Amino acid sequence: MDRFLILHSGHYYFNKSKGKFELSDLAKLRLLAASVLYKRKTIDKIILTGGSVYGKDKPTVSVLSIPFLKGQGVFKKDLIIDDRAFDTVGEIQLSLPKFGKSIPFVISDKEHLKRIRMLYKNWGIKAKFLVAEEVFGQPAFGYSKLDKTKEIILRKLVFLDRRGFLVSKIVKFTRR
């Protein structure tokens, strides 16, 4: 049986000087950690989650992640793309039909995993959580103050809004 890892892919942006979309450093951290776990044979398949926050005609973070992972030695046949959701709550909802209440592995960076753990607990989902930074045995190269503040605020909202529906609406509104 395959050992799956759900990778909450992360952020990307439009690089105006290059005229194309690129993965953020945090997204690359998560992808590198996933590729290390893949090479160690801890996992067999990587499920890339994350849709387009820039519109339906723009690339998704999941699709942008494919060449990066292939460059790290991950075979395309071992990548599963699920780019229908634009936020963490949507990604969790879409994983439920495939895995039910037990998900083998979930990976993200330390700050994001704090919120993911709360959401999974509130939804009654069991998973083994992997901190991307710990795969390398070193701290991450850091969140900006704005991103860290956003994560703290979103965690507080998840505490009040247990399933994260309000958080999902706020994230959608702020990404316009």
Steps between C-alpha positions, in 0.01 A plus 500: 500500500623846412602740774360839412612843607268797470708803428333831575696661222521859607533835341602622161515839338530674168857612439453814291864525394496143360140517382401170659361336813753359748490300822570680826787397725251341742349293219850387398578403860190278515580347160862432590393328821250286309768402247736397783229278651435353155870423444521342847202282398295623796227580247409364156266768366469874547161665473547862399218719622436861421317672221535837337443808710552717190205373296390193307711583194823525705729215610442331833758457773467123455587516130789740567636248752536214248820617324657587835434150640610331178825695531540348847468145365128437559336308216193663346311170530529538880340846503127544540363843422196630683485867416130565553534680835647844557551474877582256780136437599409410142803272473393313813141467378614357166728242668218355711334289224832332416632443851206540736599584856853358479767661283843336490730805490452875480790737454532876516718755671497544878276808515242370251487158669382659824180603322473178300520294821219704654280453192568125480422461869179701464395284204590180687767400247807305606831552323870486554622859472846568365668837548689587183780674688559194721554274200825694450574529872523877486272800541318640200626798313217691654160654474464869438344693788185542290470125426566408863238752618252360246557144628450610862175678412374204295579258785299717740210501253518120469473482878168688472389357165585134562466373144662804342216612273535865606877474454443366148279796411753749640786339308297506178411868552858605577644326192302708252 
